[in-house]
Structures are given as structure tokens and as C-alpha cells.
Amino acid sequence: MIEDEKIKYLDEKGIPALKAEEAKTEKTGKWRVFKPIINEEKCIKCKLCWLYCPENVITIDKNGHPKINYEICKGCGVCADNCPVKAINMKRDFHEEEK
């Protein structure tokens, strides 16, 4: 688990949240080759993906699960590399409609 002093912002439930002015706004376009897919069943909600994401595109939902903003995600794989239970897999992105 992440030590509290490493988390910059917490909402009222203690869930890490970015301030809107710090979120990246540059859209990826269609050049991303891979995108991270989170398996919520394997996820232990450790928030390491959120902590290490260099683009600040991961948020934590009210249930503690990470959510990725695919419009901005560059597909670097840092989140997958730092997931201790390998709940994030990098899949080839065919640029279909993002959900």
C-alpha cells in the first residue's frame, strides 16, 4: 500500500484525487500503439498505478478501483509495470471507439 505522505491529494473518503488543474489535457489521437486494460477482479486497490502514471490519467473511483482516461493515456505501460499483482495488461490498440 502507498504511504500517506506520498499521496498529494485525498478526497473526503481518503481516495486519491487529482485537482482538475493538474490533469493533462493533451489528447492522444490515434498514435497510441498499446493501451492498459485493468482487470478489476485481480486489482488489490493498492493505487500504485495511480501513483506512478507519468501523465496523471488514472483516477480512483468511489469503490477504490483505478480508472484510465483513454483519451489522454499515451500507452507507456508504466502502470502495468508497477502493478504488483499484474492486474493491468497492455493490449494492442486498434483505435476503436473508447468507452
Beta strands, then each sheet from edge to edge (+ up, - down):
strand 1: 34-38
strand 2: 58-60
strand 3: 66-68
strand 4: 88-92
sheet 1: 1+ 4-
sheet 2: 2+ 3-
end
